[in-house]
Amino acid sequence: MNGWPLLRITIFGTGYVGLVTGACLAETGNHVVCVDIDADRVAQLSRGDVPIYEPGLDALVTGNVNAGRLTFTTDAEAAVAHGRLQFIAVGTPSDESGAADLQYVRQVADTIGRYMTEYRLVITKSTVPVGTADEVRATIRAALDARDVSPEFDVASNPEFLKEGAAIEDFMKPDRVVIGVDNERAADHLRALYAPYNRSRDRCMVMDIRSAELTKYAANIMLAAKVSMMNELAQISDRVGADIERVRTAIGADHRIGYHFIYPGCGFGGSCFPKDVRALGSTSKQHGYEPALLDAIEGVNMRQKRVLFERLQAHFGDLAGRTIGVWGLAFKPNTDDMREAPSRTLMEALWEAGASVRAFDPEATGEARRIYGDRADLALCDSALDAARDVDALVVVTEWHIFRSPDFDELKTLMAQPVIVDGRNIYEPDYLRREGFTYYGIGRAAGNPAPV
Ligand SMILES: NC(=O)c1ccc[n+]([C@@H]2O[C@H](COP(=O)([O-])OP(=O)(O)OC[C@H]3O[C@@H](n4cnc5c(N)ncnc54)[C@H](O)[C@@H]3O)[C@@H](O)[C@H]2O)c1
């Protein structure tokens, strides 16, 4: 499908999802206004300064801002007036009960209802519990009723599946575009919007709104389940004297299992998996179903995030006064996002035990400084080697490429003690042991003492 007219689009929220969506939609010729309540962020973006690290995003934003197709504002009224399509891409963090906190989504729905004067298609891109579209519709309707006006509007669900670190590629060449609608008018708008991203084949999967809302959670839960399953197997592997890496390569050869997403490690973090597992669990309970598996995915993950600390404790006993090097702060490579990152669980446990941390991350040290501020027991270093200087042990938490082949001779000279805890199994245990290191991996029992 080609030859669709350009669309005028408004996006609420300029975080990882809103900003990538805005820039990618502008790139194909649409006129996009991104609106945020964070005035500093909007000012920064308007200067062409991208506040997050995402490969390729700087150039995409700058190019489209310069071309006049992408603008940023805090003016919600003007933003509602701009786009026939209004995307909601604000955060939906966990509340204290584990449910998704919908306050920002409700705020946006109310804003749209407060200002709209003609037809609008309101599309939820944020990850929201099943039934949220009904709430968005009711909130808009209430705001319109309060003004005693009744322009037409539709509500749709269009969950986002991009991965931080590969977000632009994911948006431009999606595996699928899930479109949840309850009428043809809304479906046509969204098909037209995504036509430029569907040139090789139609990736749009049009369905009812509730199925679309559930699809997003289902996808993340399947992935989180794979990780927790492998981490559980790694724990068993340690106890029975097996090597989980050999097990992984053997089970992945079965096409029904496959090699994707079966890496054992130090737990999953990020802004999506942990909160989405909790939120679906909460939805499930609200509907009277006790989700045994969902609770286990989270329980295994929380335990796994403690594994690095426990390994250090098993090795050293008392950690007070020790200095530990940490390689990798972001929850995964190619992002600066530290939300629920395993590095945070590790560092906070080390501080609690009286140890100090020297840390390096290629992109996330600024974020770590923002979160933790200046503290005597945290040195944020400019290089990987600097973070290893005089440490009692070095822990690999995030598998950035730059950590994969360090100069082990130099490392051994720099470190106070040659102890490496490899939270992502990126090194060869036998090689490191031959080089004179004490090596601990995840689920690689040969040489690992039983965890405490
Ligand atoms: N980050 C990801 O990888 C990813 C992937 C897929 C889906 N999602 C989902 O997308 C949503 C957004 O995630 P994110 O990581 O981009 O969040 P984020 O926290 O990075 O950004 C959210 C932005 O929304 C803004 N905001 C809040 N209230 C607003 C309002 N009333 N009007 C305008 N702006 C407002 C905030 O100031 C912030 O800049 C979440 O529901 C998340 O689960 C995230």
PDBQT file of the ligand as one rigid body, heavy atoms in Angstrom, charges set to zero:
ROOT
HETATM    1  N1  LIG A 501      10.809   1.382  27.374  1.00  0.00    +0.000 N 
HETATM    2  C1  LIG A 501      10.497   0.340  26.621  1.00  0.00    +0.000 C 
HETATM    3  O1  LIG A 501      11.363  -0.404  26.159  1.00  0.00    +0.000 OA
HETATM    4  C2  LIG A 501       9.059   0.036  26.284  1.00  0.00    +0.000 A 
HETATM    5  C3  LIG A 501       8.762  -0.853  25.260  1.00  0.00    +0.000 A 
HETATM    6  C4  LIG A 501       7.430  -1.123  24.954  1.00  0.00    +0.000 A 
HETATM    7  C5  LIG A 501       6.417  -0.515  25.701  1.00  0.00    +0.000 A 
HETATM    8  N2  LIG A 501       6.738   0.332  26.712  1.00  0.00    +0.000 N 
HETATM    9  C6  LIG A 501       5.633   0.981  27.445  1.00  0.00    +0.000 C 
HETATM   10  O2  LIG A 501       5.489   2.303  26.940  1.00  0.00    +0.000 OA
HETATM   11  C7  LIG A 501       5.113   3.198  27.993  1.00  0.00    +0.000 C 
HETATM   12  C8  LIG A 501       6.125   4.320  28.091  1.00  0.00    +0.000 C 
HETATM   13  O3  LIG A 501       7.366   3.771  28.468  1.00  0.00    +0.000 OA
HETATM   14  P1  LIG A 501       8.719   4.627  28.417  1.00  0.00    +0.000 P 
HETATM   15  O4  LIG A 501       9.820   3.715  28.771  1.00  0.00    +0.000 OA
HETATM   16  O5  LIG A 501       8.750   5.407  27.152  1.00  0.00    +0.000 OA
HETATM   17  O6  LIG A 501       8.414   5.650  29.640  1.00  0.00    +0.000 OA
HETATM   18  P2  LIG A 501       9.298   6.873  30.118  1.00  0.00    +0.000 P 
HETATM   19  O7  LIG A 501       9.165   6.904  31.591  1.00  0.00    +0.000 OA
HETATM   20  O8  LIG A 501      10.647   6.829  29.490  1.00  0.00    +0.000 OA
HETATM   21  O9  LIG A 501       8.545   8.153  29.507  1.00  0.00    +0.000 OA
HETATM   22  C9  LIG A 501       7.270   8.546  29.864  1.00  0.00    +0.000 C 
HETATM   23  C10 LIG A 501       7.132  10.045  29.556  1.00  0.00    +0.000 C 
HETATM   24  O10 LIG A 501       5.757  10.428  29.693  1.00  0.00    +0.000 OA
HETATM   25  C11 LIG A 501       5.723  11.742  30.231  1.00  0.00    +0.000 C 
HETATM   26  N3  LIG A 501       4.393  12.048  30.759  1.00  0.00    +0.000 N 
HETATM   27  C12 LIG A 501       3.819  11.650  31.923  1.00  0.00    +0.000 A 
HETATM   28  N4  LIG A 501       2.580  12.182  32.038  1.00  0.00    +0.000 NA
HETATM   29  C13 LIG A 501       2.354  12.918  30.931  1.00  0.00    +0.000 A 
HETATM   30  C14 LIG A 501       1.260  13.701  30.459  1.00  0.00    +0.000 A 
HETATM   31  N5  LIG A 501       0.128  13.826  31.176  1.00  0.00    +0.000 N 
HETATM   32  N6  LIG A 501       1.378  14.354  29.271  1.00  0.00    +0.000 NA
HETATM   33  C15 LIG A 501       2.518  14.233  28.547  1.00  0.00    +0.000 A 
HETATM   34  N7  LIG A 501       3.591  13.504  28.942  1.00  0.00    +0.000 NA
HETATM   35  C16 LIG A 501       3.509  12.858  30.116  1.00  0.00    +0.000 A 
HETATM   36  C17 LIG A 501       6.838  11.715  31.268  1.00  0.00    +0.000 C 
HETATM   37  O11 LIG A 501       7.233  13.034  31.629  1.00  0.00    +0.000 OA
HETATM   38  C18 LIG A 501       7.932  10.943  30.503  1.00  0.00    +0.000 C 
HETATM   39  O12 LIG A 501       8.765  11.807  29.771  1.00  0.00    +0.000 OA
HETATM   40  C19 LIG A 501       4.997   2.324  29.242  1.00  0.00    +0.000 C 
HETATM   41  O13 LIG A 501       3.668   1.915  29.393  1.00  0.00    +0.000 OA
HETATM   42  C20 LIG A 501       5.889   1.139  28.921  1.00  0.00    +0.000 C 
HETATM   43  O14 LIG A 501       5.494  -0.018  29.615  1.00  0.00    +0.000 OA
HETATM   44  C21 LIG A 501       8.021   0.634  27.009  1.00  0.00    +0.000 A 
ENDROOT
TORSDOF 0
